[in-house]
């Protein structure tokens, strides 16, 4: 394994929702780095009494992402692929299939708008490379969860969900947190869809390092510390500081 870009004597602290595990690796080809599992998720939107609302599901505490509030989604299965093997099509099929399996809602993949693609940092832990889509649904939707993998559901306003996370009331992994932040910038639901139609979706190839403070920091392209894997480099910021006391998003380069 490569050395950390910047290490110090500070004790490493970790937020309870920091999902990134071992962060010593610096490349996909290093020994012990797990292969990414392809997955897809869809952010379902509706207009509610508090503005835009998104459907969120709470995972069973005993499975992957246990206890986290997530969007409907899951692994891309072999049968999701078309005959030509197009993975982007397979991601849409998987997102629609998982939405029905997890929430009982049938949504046409034709209505999906690409939102983002997330790849976790290299490491030995289970890693999901995930396509994020969004779609608007109309009226009251009857949600059907199995009380197995999914224990609870709710339609949440993105900004309110972030407040609840900050207060320790709900658990969100970083990709979900950033997605909610992005969605919170627009209203109503039609404006969210319009934004992603007019702007290319984002790509997050995440790098995570320990800062001198001891906090673990997730960084993305544009951050001054991204290329050198060093959170202390001065300059532009595009990062999520995952301090023990809460998530702090720092961004000076990307338009959200």
C-alpha positions in Angstrom: 0.0 0.0 0.0 1.2 3.5 -0.7 1.8 5.9 2.1 -0.7 8.5 3.2 -0.3 11.8 1.4 -0.2 13.7 4.7 -0.2 12.0 8.1 0.2 13.5 11.6 0.1 12.6 15.2 -3.5 13.6 15.5 -5.9 10.8 16.5 -8.1 9.9 13.6 -11.8 10.6 14.2 -14.6 9.1 12.2 -18.2 10.1 11.7 -20.7 7.3 12.3 -21.8 7.6 8.7 -18.4 7.5 7.1 -18.7 4.4 5.0 -15.3 4.4 3.5 -13.4 2.0 5.8 -9.7 1.5 5.1 -8.3 4.5 3.2 -4.6 3.5 2.8 -4.7 2.5 -0.9 -4.0 5.0 -3.6 -4.9 3.0 -6.8 -7.3 0.4 -8.1 -4.5 -1.9 -9.0 -3.0 -2.2 -5.5 -3.0 -5.5 -3.7 -6.1 -6.0 -1.6 -8.3 -3.5 -3.3 -11.7 -5.0 -4.0 -13.4 -4.9 -7.4 -16.3 -2.4 -7.6 -19.8 -3.8 -7.7 -22.0 -2.0 -10.3 -25.2 -0.6 -8.9 -28.0 1.9 -9.7 -30.4 4.1 -7.7 -33.2 6.5 -8.5 -34.2 9.6 -6.6 -38.0 9.9 -6.9 -39.3 13.4 -6.6 -42.7 14.9 -5.8 -44.1 18.2 -4.8 -45.3 18.3 -1.2 -46.4 20.7 1.5 -42.7 21.6 2.3 -41.7 21.9 -1.3 -39.8 19.1 -3.1 -39.9 15.8 -1.4 -37.8 12.7 -2.2 -38.6 9.1 -1.4 -36.2 7.6 1.1 -36.0 4.1 2.6 -34.3 3.0 5.8 -32.2 -0.1 5.5 -32.3 -3.1 7.8 -29.5 -2.6 10.3 -28.2 -6.1 9.6 -27.4 -5.6 5.9 -25.1 -3.5 3.7 -25.6 0.2 4.6 -27.6 -1.0 7.6 -29.7 1.6 9.3 -29.0 4.2 6.6 -31.7 6.2 4.8 -31.2 5.6 1.1 -32.9 6.0 -2.3 -34.4 2.9 -3.9 -31.7 0.9 -5.7 -29.3 -2.0 -5.7 -26.9 -4.1 -7.7 -27.1 -4.4 -11.5 -27.9 -8.0 -12.2 -26.8 -10.0 -15.4 -30.4 -10.1 -16.7 -30.5 -6.2 -16.6 -28.2 -6.0 -19.6 -29.4 -5.7 -23.1 -28.0 -7.9 -25.8 -25.3 -5.4 -26.7 -24.1 -5.2 -23.1 -24.7 -1.5 -22.7 -24.1 -0.8 -19.0 -25.9 2.6 -19.0 -29.1 0.8 -20.2 -28.6 -1.9 -17.6 -28.3 0.7 -14.9 -31.6 2.2 -15.8 -33.3 -1.3 -15.9 -31.8 -2.1 -12.5 -32.9 1.2 -11.0 -36.5 0.6 -12.2 -36.5 -3.0 -11.1 -35.1 -2.2 -7.6 -37.6 0.6 -7.1 -40.4 -1.8 -7.6 -38.8 -4.5 -5.5 -38.0 -2.2 -2.6 -40.9 0.3 -2.7 -43.6 -1.3 -4.8 -43.6 1.6 -7.3 -43.4 1.0 -11.0 -41.6 3.9 -12.7 -40.7 3.9 -16.4 -36.9 4.0 -17.0 -37.7 6.3 -19.9 -38.5 9.0 -17.4 -35.1 8.8 -15.7 -32.8 11.7 -15.8 -29.1 11.0 -15.2 -27.9 12.8 -12.0 -24.5 11.5 -11.1 -22.1 8.5 -11.0 -20.2 7.7 -7.9 -17.1 5.5 -7.5 -15.7 4.9 -3.9 -12.0 5.2 -3.1 -9.8 2.1 -3.5 -9.9 -0.2 -0.6 -10.6 -3.7 0.6 -14.2 -3.1 1.7 -17.3 -3.8 -0.4 -17.5 -1.0 -3.0 -20.5 0.0 -5.1 -19.9 2.1 -8.3 -23.4 3.6 -8.6 -25.4 5.3 -11.3 -27.8 7.9 -9.8 -31.0 8.9 -11.7 -33.9 11.1 -10.8 -37.6 11.1 -11.9 -40.8 12.9 -10.9 -43.9 11.0 -9.7 -47.4 12.5 -9.6 -50.0 12.2 -6.8 -50.0 10.0 -3.8 -48.0 6.9 -4.3 -48.7 3.8 -2.3 -45.4 2.6 -1.0 -45.0 -1.1 -0.2 -41.9 -2.2 1.7 -41.1 -5.8 2.8 -40.1 -5.0 6.4 -37.1 -7.2 5.6 -34.4 -5.4 3.8 -36.4 -2.2 4.1 -37.7 -1.2 7.5 -39.3 2.2 7.0 -40.0 4.8 4.3 -40.7 8.5 4.2 -41.0 11.4 1.7 -38.5 14.0 2.9 -37.7 17.5 1.9 -33.9 17.5 1.0 -33.0 20.5 3.2 -35.1 19.1 6.1 -33.4 15.7 5.7 -30.0 17.4 6.0 -31.1 19.2 9.1 -32.2 15.9 10.6 -28.9 14.3 9.8 -27.1 17.3 11.4 -29.2 16.7 14.5 -28.3 13.0 14.6 -31.9 11.9 13.9 -31.2 10.0 10.6 -28.2 8.4 9.1 -26.9 9.2 5.6 -23.9 8.0 3.7 -21.8 10.7 1.9 -23.2 10.1 -1.7 -26.8 10.4 -0.3 -25.9 13.6 1.7 -24.3 15.3 -1.4 -27.3 14.3 -3.6 -29.7 15.8 -1.1 -27.6 19.0 -0.9 -27.7 19.2 -4.7 -31.5 18.7 -4.8 -32.1 21.2 -2.0 -30.9 24.0 -4.4 -34.0 23.7 -6.6 -37.8 23.7 -6.3 -40.4 22.6 -7.4 -39.8 19.1 -8.6 -40.0 20.1 -12.3 -37.2 22.6 -11.7 -35.0 19.8 -10.3 -35.6 17.7 -13.4 -35.1 20.8 -15.7 -31.7 21.5 -14.0 -30.4 18.0 -14.6 -31.7 18.0 -18.2 -29.8 21.3 -18.9 -26.7 20.4 -17.1 -24.4 17.4 -17.4 -24.6 15.0 -14.5 -21.6 14.9 -12.1 -19.0 12.3 -11.8 -17.5 11.6 -8.3 -14.3 9.5 -8.2 -13.9 9.8 -4.5 -10.6 10.0 -2.7 -10.5 9.9 1.2 -7.6 11.1 3.3 -7.0 11.9 6.9 -6.5 15.6 7.7 -4.0 17.0 10.2 -7.0 17.6 12.5 -7.7 13.9 12.5 -10.9 14.3 10.5 -11.4 12.1 7.4 -12.0 14.1 4.2 -13.7 13.0 1.0 -12.4 14.9 -2.0 -13.4 15.2 -5.6 -11.9 16.6 -8.8 -11.3 20.4 -8.5 -10.1 20.2 -4.9 -6.5 21.4 -4.5 -5.8 18.3 -2.4 -7.3 15.8 -4.8 -4.4 15.0 -7.1 -1.7 14.8 -4.3 -4.1 13.0 -1.9 -3.4 15.7 0.7 -6.1 17.6 2.6 -3.7 20.3 3.7 -2.9 21.7 0.3 -4.1 25.3 0.1 -6.4 26.3 -2.7 -9.8 25.4 -4.2 -12.2 23.2 -2.3 -14.5 20.4 -3.4 -14.8 18.1 -0.4 -16.9 16.8 2.4 -15.2 16.9 5.9 -16.6 14.0 7.8 -15.8 15.2 11.3 -17.1 13.3 14.3 -19.5 16.1 15.0 -21.1 16.3 11.6 -20.6 16.6 7.8 -19.3 19.9 6.4 -19.4 20.5 2.6 -16.7 22.8 1.3 -17.0 23.8 -2.4 -15.5 26.7 -4.4 -15.3 25.1 -7.9 -18.5 23.2 -8.8 -21.9 24.7 -9.6 -24.7 23.0 -7.8 
